[in-house]
Amino acid sequence: MPMDASEIENLIKKSLPDAEVKIVDLAGDGDHYSAHVVSEQFRGKTRVQQHQMVYAALEGNMGGVLHALALQTSPPAESD
């Protein structure tokens, strides 16, 4: 059974409550998504560490129920 975009967003926000999350269903099949996640918790972390945090938030669904996730992560832009 495919995952709903809102379920993905809820899992990410459960683990990263401050996150701004944008999910797009790339193929319309509930299996292939892109996610853009912005969180202060990413500050000072490598891109790999940021992605690991998001994958951990998905509670084991990546590679199973959720087949593919194109992921972009970043800390919020710093204001002057």
C-alpha positions as a printed NumPy array, in Angstrom:
array([[  0.   ,   0.   ,   0.   ],
       [  1.536,   3.361,  -1.028],
       [  2.234,   6.153,   1.441],
       [  0.258,   9.366,   1.3  ],
       [  2.236,  12.622,   1.027],
       [  0.647,  13.897,   4.247],
       [  1.815,  10.77 ,   6.082],
       [  5.393,  11.412,   4.947],
       [  5.14 ,  15.039,   6.05 ],
       [  3.691,  14.052,   9.443],
       [  6.486,  11.54 ,  10.103],
       [  9.15 ,  14.12 ,   9.267],
       [  7.508,  16.794,  11.428],
       [  7.127,  14.321,  14.291],
       [ 10.904,  13.917,  14.351],
       [ 11.819,  17.459,  13.238],
       [  9.007,  19.638,  14.678],
       [ 10.432,  22.911,  13.345],
       [ 10.761,  21.577,   9.786],
       [  9.241,  23.213,   6.744],
       [  8.323,  20.275,   4.501],
       [  7.197,  20.256,   0.875],
       [  6.27 ,  16.87 ,  -0.606],
       [  5.559,  16.292,  -4.313],
       [  4.236,  13.008,  -5.75 ],
       [  6.458,  12.686,  -8.823],
       [  4.629,   9.883, -10.63 ],
       [  1.125,  10.041,  -9.158],
       [  1.543,   6.499,  -7.834],
       [  2.191,   7.141,  -4.132],
       [  5.613,   5.471,  -4.451],
       [  7.858,   8.166,  -5.938],
       [  8.129,  11.479,  -4.108],
       [ 10.395,  14.453,  -3.799],
       [ 10.779,  16.179,  -0.466],
       [ 12.293,  19.53 ,   0.384],
       [ 12.951,  19.783,   4.117],
       [ 14.272,  22.871,   5.904],
       [ 15.1  ,  22.569,   9.612],
       [ 17.294,  24.414,  12.085],
       [ 18.354,  20.972,  13.359],
       [ 20.32 ,  20.551,  10.094],
       [ 22.624,  23.482,  10.886],
       [ 26.24 ,  22.321,  11.173],
       [ 25.415,  18.875,   9.792],
       [ 26.681,  17.445,   6.503],
       [ 24.195,  16.753,   3.72 ],
       [ 24.548,  13.016,   4.426],
       [ 23.767,  13.56 ,   8.115],
       [ 20.743,  15.686,   7.188],
       [ 19.43 ,  12.959,   4.878],
       [ 20.03 ,  10.31 ,   7.554],
       [ 17.906,  12.369,   9.956],
       [ 15.034,  12.436,   7.461],
       [ 15.342,   8.712,   6.684],
       [ 15.301,   7.97 ,  10.431],
       [ 12.138,  10.083,  10.743],
       [ 10.453,   7.849,   8.155],
       [ 10.545,   4.996,  10.695],
       [ 11.741,   2.239,   8.355],
       [  9.291,   2.984,   5.53 ],
       [ 12.038,   4.012,   3.087],
       [ 12.731,   1.216,   0.621],
       [  9.57 ,  -0.615,   1.646],
       [  6.233,   1.165,   1.508],
       [  8.033,   4.261,   0.217],
       [  9.936,   3.196,  -2.887],
       [ 11.763,   6.393,  -3.904],
       [ 12.339,   9.781,  -2.301],
       [ 14.324,  12.531,  -4.015],
       [ 15.489,  14.508,  -1.002],
       [ 16.689,  18.093,  -0.645],
       [ 17.592,  19.31 ,   2.834],
       [ 19.004,  22.506,   4.301],
       [ 19.018,  24.646,   7.407],
       [ 17.005,  27.879,   7.171],
       [ 18.749,  30.756,   5.419],
       [ 20.394,  33.121,   7.864],
       [ 19.032,  36.645,   7.835],
       [ 21.304,  39.69 ,   8.027]])
